[in-house]
Amino acid sequence: MTKKQLKDLDMDRCVEMGRMCACANLRRAARAVTQVYDRSLRPSGLRATQFALLMAVRVLGPLPVTTLAKNTRMDRTTLGRNLKLLENRGMIRITQGDDQRVREVSLTDDGKEAIIKAIPYWKEAQGRMESGLGEEGMENLLSNLSAVTSLVRKL
């Protein structure tokens, strides 16, 4: 190893890099927040990711899987796995589009019922976040997350 490489591995430098790393800190925060929403949503039978996907299909759908992946910023493999779970539970329908290469996702009546059942639990989690951060903190968080998403789209 070179002197520069050894310097890069210095403990204090590694700690500082971890403290300053946007990726590591966003992922840690995302996991923590997801745990809050998962705990609240548990009685509904949905996880936070599933609830978010059902809501996305409700708002944007019916739509092609590739469009859903783009809008949710999920990779196709992760999205496919989550959609399969929702399809197996009868909450979404995946059909062949007009173009045989396109698969289209739509919400079923069971999916709508699942959202209706989950909304009070989502509100509970949302309330905890808003209460903990305060109104201004929540607005700042959402604004900053939107700015990060916009920045990443440009990179």
C-alpha positions in Angstrom: 0.0 0.0 0.0 1.1 3.5 -0.7 1.5 6.2 1.9 -1.6 7.9 0.5 -3.7 4.8 0.7 -2.6 4.2 4.3 -3.5 7.8 5.1 -7.0 7.3 3.5 -7.4 4.3 5.9 -6.6 6.4 9.0 -9.3 5.7 11.6 -10.2 9.4 12.1 -10.4 10.0 8.4 -12.7 6.9 7.9 -14.9 8.1 10.8 -15.2 11.6 9.2 -16.0 10.1 5.8 -18.8 8.1 7.3 -20.1 11.1 9.2 -20.1 13.2 6.0 -21.3 10.5 3.5 -24.6 11.5 2.0 -25.3 8.0 0.8 -24.6 6.2 4.1 -26.5 8.8 6.2 -29.6 8.8 3.8 -29.7 5.0 3.8 -29.4 4.8 7.6 -32.2 7.4 8.0 -34.3 5.6 5.4 -34.0 2.3 7.3 -34.9 4.0 10.6 -37.9 5.8 9.1 -39.0 2.6 7.3 -39.0 0.8 10.6 -41.4 3.4 12.1 -43.8 3.0 9.3 -43.5 -0.8 9.1 -44.4 -1.0 12.8 -47.4 1.2 12.4 -48.6 -0.5 9.3 -48.2 -4.0 10.6 -51.9 -4.4 11.6 -52.9 -3.6 8.0 -50.8 -6.5 6.7 -48.7 -4.2 4.5 -45.1 -3.0 4.8 -44.1 0.6 4.1 -42.7 -0.3 0.6 -45.9 -2.1 -0.3 -48.1 0.7 0.9 -46.0 3.2 -1.1 -46.2 1.1 -4.3 -50.0 0.7 -3.9 -50.3 4.5 -3.5 -48.1 5.1 -6.5 -50.2 2.8 -8.7 -53.3 4.5 -7.3 -52.0 7.9 -8.2 -50.2 7.1 -11.5 -51.8 3.9 -12.8 -52.6 2.0 -14.7 -49.0 2.3 -16.0 -46.2 0.3 -17.4 -43.8 -1.4 -15.0 -40.9 0.6 -16.4 -42.7 3.9 -15.8 -43.5 2.8 -12.2 -39.8 1.9 -11.7 -38.7 5.3 -13.0 -41.2 7.2 -10.8 -40.5 5.3 -7.6 -36.7 5.2 -8.3 -36.6 1.5 -7.7 -34.5 -0.9 -9.7 -36.5 -3.4 -11.8 -35.5 -6.5 -9.8 -36.6 -5.0 -6.4 -39.7 -3.6 -8.0 -40.5 -6.9 -9.7 -40.2 -8.8 -6.4 -42.5 -6.3 -4.6 -45.0 -6.3 -7.4 -45.1 -10.1 -7.4 -46.0 -10.1 -3.7 -48.8 -7.6 -4.3 -50.1 -9.5 -7.3 -50.1 -12.8 -5.4 -52.2 -11.1 -2.7 -54.6 -9.8 -5.4 -53.9 -6.2 -4.8 -52.6 -5.4 -8.2 -53.0 -6.8 -11.7 -50.1 -7.1 -14.1 -51.3 -7.5 -17.7 -49.7 -7.4 -21.2 -49.9 -3.9 -22.7 -50.8 -3.2 -26.3 -47.1 -3.7 -27.1 -46.3 -7.3 -26.2 -43.0 -6.1 -24.6 -44.9 -3.8 -22.1 -46.4 -5.1 -18.8 -48.9 -2.8 -17.2 -49.7 -2.5 -13.5 -53.2 -1.6 -12.2 -54.8 -1.5 -8.8 -57.5 -4.0 -8.0 -60.5 -3.6 -5.7 -58.6 -5.6 -3.1 -55.7 -3.2 -3.5 -58.0 -0.2 -3.0 -59.4 -1.9 0.2 -55.8 -2.5 1.4 -55.0 1.2 1.0 -58.2 2.2 2.8 -57.4 -0.2 5.7 -53.8 1.0 5.9 -54.4 4.8 5.8 -55.1 5.1 9.5 -51.9 3.3 10.4 -50.0 5.4 7.9 -51.4 8.5 9.5 -50.2 7.2 12.9 -46.7 6.9 11.6 -46.8 10.2 9.8 -48.1 11.9 13.0 -45.1 10.4 14.9 -42.7 11.8 12.4 -44.4 15.2 12.3 -44.6 15.4 16.1 -40.9 14.4 16.5 -39.6 16.8 13.8 -42.1 19.6 14.3 -43.9 21.3 11.4 -40.9 23.3 10.2 -38.6 20.3 10.6 -41.0 18.2 8.5 -41.3 20.8 5.8 -37.5 21.2 5.7 -37.0 17.4 5.5 -39.4 17.1 2.6 -37.9 20.1 0.9 -34.4 18.7 1.3 -35.3 15.3 0.1 -37.0 16.7 -3.0 -33.8 18.8 -3.6 -31.7 15.6 -3.3 -33.9 13.7 -5.7 -33.8 16.6 -8.2 -30.0 16.8 -7.9 -29.5 13.1 -8.4 -31.6 13.2 -11.6 -29.2 15.7 -13.0 -26.0 13.8 -12.1 
